[in-house]
Structure formats: C-alpha cells, structure tokens
Amino acid sequence: MGNTVTCCVSPGASPKLGRGSAPAAALAGAGAGGGGAGAGAAPVPPGRHRRGAAYREATEAESGDSDPGGGGPHLQHISDREFPDDLALESNPSDHPRASTIFLSKSQTDVREKRKSNHINHVSPGQLTKKYSSCSTIFIDDSTVSQPNLRSTIKCVTLAIYYHIKNRDSDRSLDIFDEKSHPLTREEVPDDYYKHDPDHKHIYRFVRTLFSAAQLTAECAIVTLVYLERLLTYAEIDICPSNWKRIVLGAILLASKVWDDQAVWNVDYCQILKDITVEDMNEMERHFLELLQFNINVPASVYAKYYFDLRSLADDNNLSFLLEPLSKERAQKLEAISRLCEDKYKDLSKAAMRRSFSADNLVGIRRSNAILS
C-alpha cells in the first residue's frame, strides 16, 4: 500500500502532458491509408470491437497515455484528465447522460412558437394520422435503441442540425471548417455564402448522400450528432452556413471509424465528394480530434439519451415513424430477445459478484488461522 505509485505521484517528476501538444501523425496515417477504427462505449454488437481497439490505441498514443519509449504505460497526470470549470461533465450533454441535449433545447423555441401561433389563429391540427394502440391492437415501429430505422434516424439527426444552425447564438468558427477556405467542390463559393441558412431538405440530402454511398448505419448517425455537439461545446464554436458541411463531414468521418469495423477510408470519401483531396480530409480529421481532446468515448447511457431525444424531436415536428400492428410472430421474437437479454445481464451480475466482494459479504468467508511464533 505505502509503496504504490499512483497517477498523481511518480518517482522523479510528474508525467504531466498537455492536451494540445500531441502530434497527430499516427492518426493522419490512419486517415490516409485506411479506415482506422475507433472505440466508443455505445452499445456495440458482437464483432465490432477489434478495429475499435486499434483506433483507441492510436488516440491514446496521441494523447500521452502510453510511453513511446517502450518503458511501459505512461501514466497521465490527473489534472489532464479533469475538465475545466466551463466544461464541467454535468453540463456537457455529449459526456453526461443527465444533461439535456443542445438540439432539443434549441428546437423547443420553434415548437412553442408554432403551438402558440396555431392557438391564436385557431388553426386546426387537421386530420389525425397518428395511430394509437388499443386493447385489441398494438402499433409499434421498426426502430429501437439498438437497431434504429436508418431513414427516420437520418431525418431526425438532420433536423437537429437544422435547429443548431437556425437558432445558433453567434457565428464563431474556425478556418479549418470554413467552406470558403476549404471548398468541397470546384464550384465557386458565393461571397454571401455565410448569410443563407440551409433548410432541412438541403441538410438531409447532403447527409443521406454520404450515408448511402458509404453504406453507413443508423447508429453511426446518432454518434455523429454526439460528436457534433461535443465539438461545439469543447471548441466553443457555432455551426453556421459557412461551416456546417465540413463539420458534419468531419463528425461522420470520425463516427464511422469509431462505430464500424469496416470503416470507410478517407480516400473513399474523396470518391464520394469528387473535388476534395485526401490531404484535406486528413487535416480536418486531425483538427477534429484535437478539438475533441481525443475524447471519442460515447457511453451507452449518452447514446440512449440522444436516441430518445431524437424521437422526442420527431414527435414535436410531426416526423412520423412507420407504425405497424404487432403480429404474433413479431411478439414472439421480441419476447425471445427480452429473455436472452435478461439472462445475459443475470450472468454478468453473477460474474461481477464473484470478482469482488463488498464488506457485507466478507462475513461468510472462511479464513485460515494465523500461526504466531
């Protein structure tokens, strides 16, 4: 106990490393030569861990968690793991499950104004198209937190981005994300490009094209939104007409590497967006990671919060999910899945009890008698 070296105390000097001082050569290589997968803590199906571990190793090496000299693990100083006061974990929705998501807060202003306007003008809600369950029939959609519907999820995520742009506080940005400085196409960017907010359909078409061409999943879209809000919070910038495409592209690029085993390479995005160079993609990825302070972790609780807040956003904006009556076959499948999950968590809890005993459980453990000489 007395001789244990902790992360705060080490022989010699404190191994304190700055967050922003790490070079990004390894991540550039991952971006230029291959997909380089990442590691997040979102609920990941079996078989998606191997490349995630590789990407985590790369980011940890960049952030100073390992000793490049080969002398064993390099313990980072505890002060480098603490968030500044203005980035307290409890107030950051992309890190803390109890903090309200930014996009849902920004959307509430428009929702309240729309409801107030309808009430003042006596606007009828029109024919009710939403289906409600009854004693004889249960209506459910095909979207769950572990398997979201791709089309509906992309619609909700792009609507969240739309509200971010429309209800932004200011136009704070960085040059690496500016479309005038780093255009995505050869077409000349108009001088007033920063004055016109994109509509929801325009954002949806841009994101849908990337997801369709790269064959990305709905879960990747949710992680994309988590990284986008984390970037806005950490870097203290706003997503606006001048930078939204490059910020969204960078978030999709990183989310696809973190989530998917068979991640899309940076050079593949150059085939989708014909006029962008792989060097530009690599540079944007490096800056994105540095601005995130190499924090690519997405806890399962945060992932679930974003999923259900996106469903709330869809409900507030009349984005309906396709509902179908619950059939006998599907009910049996759902019951079987529920039983499997219940058994799995029971086994995990038993294993956790075997690994560690609390003070209350130590009473029944037999001990051998000590021999005193």
C-alpha positions as a Markdown table, in Angstrom:
| # | Residue | x | y | z |
|---|---|---|---|---|
| 1 | Met | 0.0 | 0.0 | 0.0 |
| 2 | Gly | 2.7 | 2.5 | 1.1 |
| 3 | Asn | 4.9 | 1.9 | -2.0 |
| 4 | Thr | 2.2 | 2.0 | -4.6 |
| 5 | Val | 2.8 | 4.6 | -7.3 |
| 6 | Thr | -0.4 | 6.3 | -8.4 |
| 7 | Cys | -1.2 | 8.6 | -11.3 |
| 8 | Cys | -0.6 | 11.6 | -9.0 |
| 9 | Val | 2.7 | 10.5 | -7.5 |
| 10 | Ser | 5.6 | 9.1 | -9.5 |
| 11 | Pro | 9.3 | 8.8 | -9.0 |
| 12 | Gly | 11.1 | 11.9 | -10.2 |
| 13 | Ala | 9.0 | 14.4 | -12.0 |
| 14 | Ser | 5.2 | 14.4 | -12.6 |
| 15 | Pro | 4.5 | 13.0 | -16.0 |
| 16 | Lys | 2.3 | 15.9 | -16.9 |
| 17 | Leu | 1.4 | 16.3 | -20.6 |
| 18 | Gly | -0.5 | 19.0 | -22.4 |
| 19 | Arg | -3.6 | 18.0 | -24.3 |
| 20 | Gly | -3.0 | 20.1 | -27.3 |
| 21 | Ser | 0.7 | 19.3 | -27.6 |
| 22 | Ala | 0.4 | 15.8 | -29.1 |
| 23 | Pro | 1.3 | 15.4 | -32.7 |
| 24 | Ala | -1.2 | 13.7 | -35.0 |
| 25 | Ala | 1.0 | 11.8 | -37.4 |
| 26 | Ala | -0.4 | 8.4 | -36.4 |
| 27 | Leu | -4.0 | 9.5 | -36.9 |
| 28 | Ala | -3.0 | 11.1 | -40.2 |
| 29 | Gly | -1.6 | 7.7 | -41.3 |
| 30 | Ala | -4.8 | 6.0 | -40.2 |
| 31 | Gly | -6.8 | 8.5 | -42.2 |
| 32 | Ala | -4.7 | 8.4 | -45.4 |
| 33 | Gly | -4.0 | 4.7 | -45.6 |
| 34 | Gly | -7.1 | 3.2 | -44.1 |
| 35 | Gly | -10.3 | 3.5 | -42.1 |
| 36 | Gly | -8.6 | 3.2 | -38.7 |
| 37 | Ala | -11.5 | 2.2 | -36.5 |
| 38 | Gly | -12.3 | 3.8 | -33.2 |
| 39 | Ala | -13.5 | 2.8 | -29.8 |
| 40 | Gly | -16.7 | 4.1 | -28.2 |
| 41 | Ala | -18.8 | 2.8 | -25.4 |
| 42 | Ala | -22.1 | 3.0 | -27.2 |
| 43 | Pro | -23.9 | -0.4 | -27.3 |
| 44 | Val | -21.8 | -2.3 | -29.9 |
| 45 | Pro | -23.0 | -5.5 | -31.4 |
| 46 | Pro | -20.5 | -8.5 | -31.3 |
| 47 | Gly | -17.7 | -8.3 | -33.8 |
| 48 | Arg | -17.3 | -4.6 | -33.8 |
| 49 | His | -14.5 | -4.4 | -31.2 |
| 50 | Arg | -11.3 | -5.3 | -32.9 |
| 51 | Arg | -10.7 | -2.2 | -35.1 |
| 52 | Gly | -12.2 | -0.1 | -32.3 |
| 53 | Ala | -9.4 | -1.2 | -30.1 |
| 54 | Ala | -6.9 | -0.2 | -32.7 |
| 55 | Tyr | -8.3 | 3.3 | -33.1 |
| 56 | Arg | -8.4 | 3.7 | -29.3 |
| 57 | Glu | -4.7 | 2.7 | -29.1 |
| 58 | Ala | -3.9 | 5.3 | -31.8 |
| 59 | Thr | -5.7 | 8.1 | -30.0 |
| 60 | Glu | -4.3 | 7.1 | -26.6 |
| 61 | Ala | -0.9 | 7.2 | -28.0 |
| 62 | Glu | -1.5 | 10.7 | -29.3 |
| 63 | Ser | -3.0 | 12.0 | -26.0 |
| 64 | Gly | 0.0 | 10.7 | -24.0 |
| 65 | Asp | -1.4 | 7.6 | -22.2 |
| 66 | Ser | 1.4 | 5.4 | -23.2 |
| 67 | Asp | 5.2 | 5.6 | -23.1 |
| 68 | Pro | 6.6 | 5.9 | -26.7 |
| 69 | Gly | 10.0 | 4.8 | -25.4 |
| 70 | Gly | 8.7 | 1.3 | -24.7 |
| 71 | Gly | 9.2 | 1.6 | -21.0 |
| 72 | Gly | 5.7 | 0.5 | -20.1 |
| 73 | Pro | 2.5 | 2.6 | -19.7 |
| 74 | His | 2.9 | 6.3 | -19.3 |
| 75 | Leu | 0.6 | 7.5 | -16.5 |
| 76 | Gln | -1.0 | 10.8 | -17.4 |
| 77 | His | -1.3 | 13.4 | -14.7 |
| 78 | Ile | -4.7 | 13.6 | -13.1 |
| 79 | Ser | -5.1 | 17.3 | -13.8 |
| 80 | Asp | -5.0 | 16.5 | -17.5 |
| 81 | Arg | -8.0 | 14.2 | -17.0 |
| 82 | Glu | -10.1 | 16.8 | -15.3 |
| 83 | Phe | -12.4 | 19.1 | -17.2 |
| 84 | Pro | -12.2 | 22.8 | -16.9 |
| 85 | Asp | -15.0 | 24.5 | -14.9 |
| 86 | Asp | -16.7 | 25.7 | -18.1 |
| 87 | Leu | -16.7 | 22.2 | -19.5 |
| 88 | Ala | -18.0 | 20.5 | -16.3 |
| 89 | Leu | -19.1 | 17.0 | -17.1 |
| 90 | Glu | -22.6 | 17.6 | -15.6 |
| 91 | Ser | -23.3 | 20.4 | -18.1 |
| 92 | Asn | -22.0 | 18.7 | -21.2 |
| 93 | Pro | -24.7 | 16.6 | -22.9 |
| 94 | Ser | -22.3 | 14.6 | -25.0 |
| 95 | Asp | -20.5 | 13.3 | -21.9 |
| 96 | His | -23.1 | 13.2 | -19.2 |
| 97 | Pro | -26.4 | 11.3 | -19.5 |
| 98 | Arg | -28.4 | 13.7 | -17.3 |
| 99 | Ala | -27.5 | 16.9 | -19.2 |
| 100 | Ser | -30.2 | 18.0 | -21.7 |
| 101 | Thr | -29.2 | 17.7 | -25.3 |
| 102 | Ile | -28.5 | 21.0 | -27.0 |
| 103 | Phe | -30.5 | 20.3 | -30.2 |
| 104 | Leu | -33.7 | 19.5 | -28.2 |
| 105 | Ser | -33.3 | 22.8 | -26.2 |
| 106 | Lys | -32.8 | 24.8 | -29.4 |
| 107 | Ser | -35.9 | 23.2 | -31.0 |
| 108 | Gln | -38.2 | 24.0 | -28.2 |
| 109 | Thr | -38.3 | 27.7 | -29.1 |
| 110 | Asp | -39.7 | 26.9 | -32.5 |
| 111 | Val | -42.1 | 24.3 | -31.2 |
| 112 | Arg | -43.6 | 26.7 | -28.6 |
| 113 | Glu | -43.9 | 29.5 | -31.2 |
| 114 | Lys | -45.7 | 27.2 | -33.6 |
| 115 | Arg | -48.1 | 25.9 | -31.0 |
| 116 | Lys | -48.8 | 29.5 | -29.8 |
| 117 | Ser | -49.4 | 30.7 | -33.4 |
| 118 | Asn | -51.8 | 27.8 | -34.1 |
| 119 | His | -53.7 | 28.6 | -30.9 |
| 120 | Ile | -54.0 | 32.3 | -31.6 |
| 121 | Asn | -55.0 | 31.8 | -35.3 |
| 122 | His | -57.3 | 28.9 | -34.4 |
| 123 | Val | -55.5 | 26.6 | -36.8 |
| 124 | Ser | -57.0 | 23.2 | -36.9 |
| 125 | Pro | -54.4 | 20.4 | -36.5 |
| 126 | Gly | -56.1 | 18.7 | -39.4 |
| 127 | Gln | -56.8 | 15.0 | -39.8 |
| 128 | Leu | -55.1 | 12.9 | -37.2 |
| 129 | Thr | -52.8 | 10.4 | -38.9 |
| 130 | Lys | -51.0 | 9.1 | -35.9 |
| 131 | Lys | -52.1 | 5.6 | -34.9 |
| 132 | Tyr | -52.8 | 4.8 | -31.3 |
| 133 | Ser | -52.8 | 1.4 | -29.6 |
| 134 | Ser | -55.9 | -0.1 | -28.2 |
| 135 | Cys | -56.8 | -3.2 | -26.1 |
| 136 | Ser | -57.1 | -5.3 | -29.3 |
| 137 | Thr | -54.3 | -3.8 | -31.4 |
| 138 | Ile | -50.7 | -2.7 | -30.5 |
| 139 | Phe | -49.0 | -0.4 | -33.0 |
| 140 | Ile | -45.2 | -0.4 | -33.0 |
| 141 | Asp | -42.5 | 0.8 | -35.4 |
| 142 | Asp | -39.3 | -0.9 | -36.5 |
| 143 | Ser | -36.9 | 1.5 | -34.7 |
| 144 | Thr | -35.3 | 0.5 | -31.4 |
| 145 | Val | -32.4 | 1.9 | -29.5 |
| 146 | Ser | -30.2 | -1.0 | -30.5 |
| 147 | Gln | -31.5 | -1.1 | -34.1 |
| 148 | Pro | -32.8 | 2.3 | -35.2 |
| 149 | Asn | -34.5 | 2.8 | -38.5 |
| 150 | Leu | -31.9 | 4.4 | -40.9 |
| 151 | Arg | -34.2 | 6.7 | -42.9 |
| 152 | Ser | -36.1 | 8.0 | -39.8 |
| 153 | Thr | -32.8 | 8.5 | -37.8 |
| 154 | Ile | -31.1 | 10.5 | -40.6 |
| 155 | Lys | -34.2 | 12.7 | -40.8 |
| 156 | Cys | -34.1 | 13.4 | -37.1 |
| 157 | Val | -30.4 | 14.0 | -37.0 |
| 158 | Thr | -30.5 | 16.4 | -39.9 |
| 159 | Leu | -33.4 | 18.2 | -38.3 |
| 160 | Ala | -31.3 | 18.5 | -35.1 |
| 161 | Ile | -28.5 | 20.0 | -37.2 |
| 162 | Tyr | -31.0 | 22.4 | -38.8 |
| 163 | Tyr | -32.1 | 23.7 | -35.4 |
| 164 | His | -28.5 | 24.1 | -34.4 |
| 165 | Ile | -27.9 | 26.3 | -37.4 |
| 166 | Lys | -31.2 | 28.3 | -37.2 |
| 167 | Asn | -31.1 | 29.0 | -33.5 |
| 168 | Arg | -27.3 | 29.5 | -33.1 |
| 169 | Asp | -26.0 | 32.1 | -30.6 |
| 170 | Ser | -23.4 | 33.6 | -32.9 |
| 171 | Asp | -21.2 | 32.8 | -35.9 |
| 172 | Arg | -18.0 | 31.6 | -34.1 |
| 173 | Ser | -16.0 | 29.3 | -36.4 |
| 174 | Leu | -12.5 | 28.0 | -37.3 |
| 175 | Asp | -10.7 | 28.3 | -40.6 |
| 176 | Ile | -10.4 | 24.5 | -41.0 |
| 177 | Phe | -14.2 | 24.2 | -41.2 |
| 178 | Asp | -14.8 | 27.3 | -43.4 |
| 179 | Glu | -16.1 | 26.3 | -46.8 |
| 180 | Lys | -14.6 | 29.4 | -48.5 |
| 181 | Ser | -11.1 | 28.5 | -47.3 |
| 182 | His | -11.6 | 24.7 | -47.9 |
| 183 | Pro | -14.3 | 24.2 | -50.5 |
| 184 | Leu | -15.8 | 20.8 | -51.0 |
| 185 | Thr | -16.5 | 21.4 | -54.7 |
| 186 | Arg | -14.8 | 23.2 | -57.6 |
| 187 | Glu | -17.8 | 25.5 | -57.9 |
| 188 | Glu | -17.1 | 29.0 | -56.8 |
| 189 | Val | -18.4 | 29.7 | -53.3 |
| 190 | Pro | -20.6 | 32.9 | -53.5 |
| 191 | Asp | -19.5 | 35.9 | -51.4 |
| 192 | Asp | -22.7 | 35.9 | -49.3 |
| 193 | Tyr | -22.5 | 32.1 | -48.6 |
| 194 | Tyr | -22.4 | 32.8 | -44.9 |
| 195 | Lys | -25.7 | 34.7 | -44.9 |
| 196 | His | -28.2 | 32.0 | -46.0 |
| 197 | Asp | -29.2 | 29.3 | -43.6 |
| 198 | Pro | -29.7 | 25.9 | -45.3 |
| 199 | Asp | -33.2 | 24.3 | -45.0 |
| 200 | His | -33.8 | 20.9 | -43.6 |
| 201 | Lys | -34.2 | 19.2 | -47.0 |
| 202 | His | -30.8 | 20.5 | -48.1 |
| 203 | Ile | -29.1 | 19.1 | -45.0 |
| 204 | Tyr | -30.9 | 15.8 | -45.3 |
| 205 | Arg | -29.8 | 15.4 | -49.0 |
| 206 | Phe | -26.2 | 16.1 | -48.1 |
| 207 | Val | -26.1 | 13.6 | -45.2 |
| 208 | Arg | -28.2 | 11.0 | -46.9 |
| 209 | Thr | -25.9 | 11.0 | -49.9 |
| 210 | Leu | -22.9 | 10.3 | -47.7 |
| 211 | Phe | -24.6 | 7.6 | -45.7 |
| 212 | Ser | -26.0 | 5.9 | -48.8 |
| 213 | Ala | -22.7 | 6.0 | -50.7 |
| 214 | Ala | -20.6 | 4.9 | -47.7 |
| 215 | Gln | -23.3 | 2.3 | -46.5 |
| 216 | Leu | -23.2 | 3.7 | -43.0 |
| 217 | Thr | -25.7 | 2.6 | -40.3 |
| 218 | Ala | -28.3 | 4.5 | -38.3 |
| 219 | Glu | -26.2 | 4.1 | -35.1 |
| 220 | Cys | -23.4 | 6.0 | -36.9 |
| 221 | Ala | -25.8 | 8.9 | -37.4 |
| 222 | Ile | -26.6 | 9.1 | -33.7 |
| 223 | Val | -22.8 | 9.0 | -32.8 |
| 224 | Thr | -22.3 | 11.7 | -35.5 |
| 225 | Leu | -24.7 | 14.0 | -33.6 |
| 226 | Val | -22.9 | 13.3 | -30.3 |
| 227 | Tyr | -19.5 | 14.2 | -31.8 |
| 228 | Leu | -21.0 | 17.3 | -33.4 |
| 229 | Glu | -22.4 | 18.7 | -30.1 |
| 230 | Arg | -19.2 | 17.7 | -28.3 |
| 231 | Leu | -17.1 | 19.7 | -30.8 |
| 232 | Leu | -19.4 | 22.8 | -30.4 |
| 233 | Thr | -19.0 | 22.5 | -26.6 |
| 234 | Tyr | -15.3 | 21.8 | -26.4 |
| 235 | Ala | -14.2 | 24.2 | -29.1 |
| 236 | Glu | -16.7 | 26.9 | -28.2 |
| 237 | Ile | -17.8 | 27.4 | -31.8 |
| 238 | Asp | -21.2 | 27.5 | -33.6 |
| 239 | Ile | -22.4 | 25.5 | -36.6 |
| 240 | Cys | -23.5 | 28.1 | -39.2 |
| 241 | Pro | -23.9 | 28.4 | -43.0 |
| 242 | Ser | -20.2 | 28.8 | -43.6 |
| 243 | Asn | -19.0 | 25.7 | -41.8 |
| 244 | Trp | -21.9 | 23.2 | -41.4 |
| 245 | Lys | -20.9 | 20.9 | -44.3 |
| 246 | Arg | -17.3 | 20.4 | -43.2 |
| 247 | Ile | -18.3 | 20.0 | -39.5 |
| 248 | Val | -20.9 | 17.4 | -40.4 |
| 249 | Leu | -18.5 | 15.6 | -42.8 |
| 250 | Gly | -15.8 | 15.5 | -40.0 |
| 251 | Ala | -18.3 | 14.1 | -37.5 |
| 252 | Ile | -19.5 | 11.4 | -39.9 |
| 253 | Leu | -15.9 | 10.5 | -40.8 |
| 254 | Leu | -14.9 | 10.1 | -37.2 |
| 255 | Ala | -18.2 | 8.3 | -36.2 |
| 256 | Ser | -17.9 | 5.8 | -39.0 |
| 257 | Lys | -14.4 | 4.9 | -37.8 |
| 258 | Val | -15.4 | 4.6 | -34.2 |
| 259 | Trp | -18.6 | 2.6 | -34.8 |
| 260 | Asp | -17.9 | 0.4 | -37.8 |
| 261 | Asp | -15.4 | -2.5 | -38.1 |
| 262 | Gln | -15.2 | -2.0 | -41.9 |
| 263 | Ala | -14.8 | 1.8 | -41.7 |
| 264 | Val | -14.7 | 3.9 | -44.8 |
| 265 | Trp | -11.3 | 5.2 | -45.6 |
| 266 | Asn | -10.6 | 8.8 | -46.1 |
| 267 | Val | -9.7 | 8.3 | -49.7 |
| 268 | Asp | -13.1 | 6.7 | -50.2 |
| 269 | Tyr | -14.8 | 10.0 | -49.2 |
| 270 | Cys | -12.8 | 11.6 | -52.0 |
| 271 | Gln | -14.6 | 9.3 | -54.4 |
| 272 | Ile | -18.0 | 10.5 | -53.0 |
| 273 | Leu | -17.1 | 14.2 | -52.9 |
| 274 | Lys | -15.1 | 14.3 | -56.1 |
| 275 | Asp | -13.3 | 17.6 | -55.6 |
| 276 | Ile | -12.0 | 17.1 | -52.1 |
| 277 | Thr | -8.4 | 15.9 | -51.5 |
| 278 | Val | -7.3 | 13.2 | -49.1 |
| 279 | Glu | -4.8 | 15.6 | -47.6 |
| 280 | Asp | -7.7 | 18.0 | -46.7 |
| 281 | Met | -9.6 | 15.1 | -45.2 |
| 282 | Asn | -6.6 | 14.1 | -43.1 |
| 283 | Glu | -6.0 | 17.6 | -41.9 |
| 284 | Met | -9.7 | 18.1 | -41.0 |
| 285 | Glu | -9.7 | 14.7 | -39.1 |
| 286 | Arg | -6.6 | 15.8 | -37.1 |
| 287 | His | -8.1 | 19.1 | -36.1 |
| 288 | Phe | -11.4 | 17.5 | -35.2 |
| 289 | Leu | -9.7 | 15.0 | -32.9 |
| 290 | Glu | -7.6 | 17.7 | -31.3 |
| 291 | Leu | -10.6 | 19.9 | -30.7 |
| 292 | Leu | -12.4 | 16.9 | -29.1 |
| 293 | Gln | -9.3 | 16.5 | -26.9 |
| 294 | Phe | -9.1 | 12.9 | -28.3 |
| 295 | Asn | -12.3 | 12.1 | -26.3 |
| 296 | Ile | -14.1 | 9.7 | -28.7 |
| 297 | Asn | -15.8 | 7.7 | -26.0 |
| 298 | Val | -19.6 | 7.5 | -26.2 |
| 299 | Pro | -21.2 | 6.0 | -23.1 |
| 300 | Ala | -24.2 | 3.7 | -23.6 |
| 301 | Ser | -26.3 | 6.0 | -21.4 |
| 302 | Val | -25.4 | 9.0 | -23.6 |
| 303 | Tyr | -26.2 | 7.1 | -26.8 |
| 304 | Ala | -29.6 | 6.1 | -25.4 |
| 305 | Lys | -30.3 | 9.7 | -24.3 |
| 306 | Tyr | -29.6 | 11.0 | -27.8 |
| 307 | Tyr | -31.8 | 8.3 | -29.4 |
| 308 | Phe | -34.8 | 9.1 | -27.2 |
| 309 | Asp | -34.3 | 12.8 | -27.5 |
| 310 | Leu | -34.3 | 12.4 | -31.3 |
| 311 | Arg | -37.6 | 10.5 | -31.0 |
| 312 | Ser | -39.0 | 13.4 | -29.0 |
| 313 | Leu | -37.8 | 15.8 | -31.6 |
| 314 | Ala | -39.5 | 13.8 | -34.3 |
| 315 | Asp | -42.8 | 13.8 | -32.3 |
| 316 | Asp | -42.6 | 17.6 | -31.8 |
| 317 | Asn | -42.1 | 18.2 | -35.5 |
| 318 | Asn | -44.6 | 15.6 | -36.8 |
| 319 | Leu | -42.0 | 13.3 | -38.2 |
| 320 | Ser | -43.8 | 10.1 | -38.0 |
| 321 | Phe | -42.2 | 6.6 | -37.7 |
| 322 | Leu | -43.9 | 3.9 | -39.8 |
| 323 | Leu | -46.2 | 2.1 | -37.4 |
| 324 | Glu | -47.5 | -1.5 | -38.0 |
| 325 | Pro | -49.8 | -3.7 | -35.9 |
| 326 | Leu | -47.9 | -6.1 | -33.7 |
| 327 | Ser | -48.2 | -9.6 | -35.1 |
| 328 | Lys | -48.0 | -12.8 | -33.2 |
| 329 | Glu | -44.7 | -13.7 | -34.9 |
| 330 | Arg | -43.0 | -10.4 | -34.0 |
| 331 | Ala | -44.3 | -10.6 | -30.4 |
| 332 | Gln | -42.7 | -14.0 | -30.0 |
| 333 | Lys | -39.4 | -12.6 | -31.4 |
| 334 | Leu | -39.5 | -9.7 | -29.0 |
| 335 | Glu | -40.2 | -11.9 | -26.1 |
| 336 | Ala | -37.3 | -14.2 | -27.1 |
| 337 | Ile | -34.9 | -11.2 | -27.4 |
| 338 | Ser | -36.1 | -9.9 | -24.0 |
| 339 | Arg | -35.4 | -13.3 | -22.4 |
| 340 | Leu | -31.9 | -13.5 | -23.9 |
| 341 | Cys | -31.1 | -10.0 | -22.6 |
| 342 | Glu | -32.4 | -10.8 | -19.2 |
| 343 | Asp | -30.3 | -14.0 | -18.9 |
| 344 | Lys | -27.2 | -12.1 | -20.2 |
| 345 | Tyr | -27.4 | -9.4 | -17.5 |
| 346 | Lys | -28.0 | -12.1 | -14.8 |
| 347 | Asp | -24.8 | -13.8 | -15.8 |
| 348 | Leu | -22.9 | -10.5 | -15.9 |
| 349 | Ser | -24.1 | -9.6 | -12.4 |
| 350 | Lys | -23.1 | -13.0 | -11.0 |
| 351 | Ala | -19.6 | -12.7 | -12.6 |
| 352 | Ala | -19.3 | -9.2 | -11.0 |
| 353 | Met | -20.1 | -10.6 | -7.6 |
| 354 | Arg | -17.5 | -13.4 | -8.0 |
| 355 | Arg | -14.8 | -10.9 | -8.9 |
| 356 | Ser | -15.4 | -8.5 | -6.0 |
| 357 | Phe | -17.0 | -8.9 | -2.6 |
| 358 | Ser | -18.3 | -6.0 | -0.5 |
| 359 | Ala | -17.6 | -5.6 | 3.1 |
| 360 | Asp | -21.0 | -7.1 | 3.9 |
| 361 | Asn | -20.2 | -10.3 | 2.0 |
| 362 | Leu | -16.8 | -10.8 | 3.8 |
| 363 | Val | -18.6 | -12.1 | 6.9 |
| 364 | Gly | -19.3 | -15.5 | 5.5 |
| 365 | Ile | -15.7 | -16.1 | 4.1 |
| 366 | Arg | -13.6 | -18.6 | 5.9 |
| 367 | Arg | -10.1 | -17.7 | 6.9 |
| 368 | Ser | -7.2 | -19.9 | 7.9 |
| 369 | Asn | -5.8 | -19.4 | 11.4 |
| 370 | Ala | -2.7 | -17.4 | 11.7 |
| 371 | Ile | 0.4 | -19.1 | 13.2 |
| 372 | Leu | 2.3 | -16.8 | 15.6 |
| 373 | Ser | 5.8 | -17.6 | 16.6 |
